[in-house]
Structure formats: structure tokens, C-alpha cells
Amino acid sequence: DGASHVWREPFPSGALQQITSGPATESGLAMRSDGRSLVTSLGIPESGAWMHTPQGEVLVSPDGYASRLRFSRDGRFLFYLLRHASSDVAGKLWQTELIPGGKSEPLAQSVPIVSYDISPDGTRIVFAVKPEHGPAEIWLTSRGGADPPRRLTASGEDQPGFGPAGEIVFRQSEDHN
């Protein structure tokens, strides 16, 4: 699941053996000269969205792995994809209001999103999903949730975005994967 682990292989011709396992990631290694013991650090990495304020550093995103951070045009909101495991390719789209005590809430929560864009006027969201089976899809919804998500394409398109006049652009690979 994307975690690093410690393995050993007895010399000169032993079988490879995994020593550690689980959700934690091991990093660094120190071994006794006789080879009978070792020390490693372990932890579960997270990547939250943090903001530097006059009061200090403030965690903006809920627990998990925040990526694809983007400010609203007016600077009042921060948008990001939030994954729950470091190995997840897709996440849920969230927004956080950037005022003291501002709330964080999910947007377009029903599907795992791999990329997204917010319209220039801030009212629409276009996003790409990659279903477990089948080609990538492009969807469109309103930011306030007034319009339910509507699928625009389902032939392997991804990386959607809004043009300057609000038109929707996206990438389509020739092999449709």
C-alpha cells in the first residue's frame, strides 16, 4: 500500500525475507556490527495543507493527504483533493474557507477525483474520475450543489480545465487509457 519496509537477504545465497510490515513506513537503518539487531524509524506520513499566519502555522485540511491545492480567485477559499491513504490515486474534492474558524467541507463527494478545475466565476467544477474498470470520465457540477454532477465524456479523457471564457478543455490520449 505504498509503504516502505525492511527486508533481509542472508549472505551469500539466502532467500529474501520481509522483516517489517503494516501501514507504517520505515526510513533509515542502523545495524549492529555483528548483524544481530537493527534500528529504523517508522511512521505514517501525511501531507496536510498548512498556512502560515501571523498567529503561526495552521492546518487547513482535515487529516489525510492534501494535493492539487488551488486558491479561489478572491482568495477566500482553498480547494484541494484529499486522499486517505498515500497510495490512493484519487481523492475527494474539499474546500476550506480561509478565515479564522473557517469551515472545511467536501465538494463533489460521491466519486474519487484525479484532477479538477474551478470555473473563472467560481460557480462550476469540472473534474476527471478514473473508474476501477473502464476509461477515465469528465464530469461537471455546480460548486454550491444546486446542479447534480453530470457526466460529459467517458472515453478516457482527463485533466479537465476551464478556458478564459468558461469553455471546458481536457486531454484525450490516442490510446484512450
Secondary structure as the mmCIF struct_conf table of DSSP 4:
data_model
#
loop_
_struct_conf.conf_type_id
_struct_conf.id
_struct_conf.beg_label_comp_id
_struct_conf.beg_label_asym_id
_struct_conf.beg_label_seq_id
_struct_conf.end_label_comp_id
_struct_conf.end_label_asym_id
_struct_conf.end_label_seq_id
STRN STRN1 TRP A 7 ARG A 8
TURN_TY1_P TURN_TY1_P1 PHE A 11 SER A 13
HELX_LH_PP_P HELX_LH_PP_P1 GLY A 14 LEU A 16
STRN STRN2 GLN A 17 GLN A 18
BEND BEND1 GLY A 22 ALA A 24
STRN STRN3 THR A 25 MET A 31
TURN_TY1_P TURN_TY1_P2 SER A 33 ASP A 34
BEND BEND2 GLY A 35 ARG A 36
STRN STRN4 LEU A 38 GLY A 43
STRN STRN5 SER A 47 SER A 47
STRN STRN6 TRP A 50 THR A 53
TURN_TY1_P TURN_TY1_P3 PRO A 54 GLN A 55
STRN STRN7 GLY A 56 LEU A 59
BEND BEND3 SER A 61 SER A 61
HELX_LH_PP_P HELX_LH_PP_P2 PRO A 62 PRO A 62
BEND BEND4 ASP A 63 GLY A 64
STRN STRN8 TYR A 65 PHE A 71
TURN_TY1_P TURN_TY1_P4 ARG A 73 ASP A 74
BEND BEND5 GLY A 75 ARG A 76
STRN STRN9 PHE A 77 ARG A 83
BEND BEND6 HIS A 84 ALA A 85
TURN_TY1_P TURN_TY1_P5 SER A 86 SER A 87
BEND BEND7 VAL A 89 VAL A 89
STRN STRN10 GLY A 91 GLY A 91
STRN STRN11 LYS A 92 GLU A 97
BEND BEND8 ILE A 99 ILE A 99
TURN_TY1_P TURN_TY1_P6 PRO A 100 GLY A 101
STRN STRN12 SER A 104 LEU A 107
BEND BEND9 ALA A 108 ALA A 108
TURN_TY1_P TURN_TY1_P7 GLN A 109 SER A 110
BEND BEND10 VAL A 111 VAL A 111
STRN STRN13 ILE A 113 ILE A 118
TURN_TY1_P TURN_TY1_P8 PRO A 120 ASP A 121
BEND BEND11 GLY A 122 THR A 123
STRN STRN14 ARG A 124 VAL A 129
BEND BEND12 GLU A 132 GLY A 134
STRN STRN15 GLU A 137 SER A 142
TURN_TY1_P TURN_TY1_P9 ARG A 143 GLY A 144
BEND BEND13 GLY A 145 ASP A 147
STRN STRN16 ARG A 150 THR A 153
BEND BEND14 SER A 155 GLY A 156
STRN STRN17 GLU A 157 PHE A 162
TURN_TY1_P TURN_TY1_P10 PRO A 164 ALA A 165
BEND BEND15 GLY A 166 GLY A 166
STRN STRN18 ILE A 168 GLN A 172
TURN_TY1_P TURN_TY1_P11 GLU A 174 ASP A 175
#
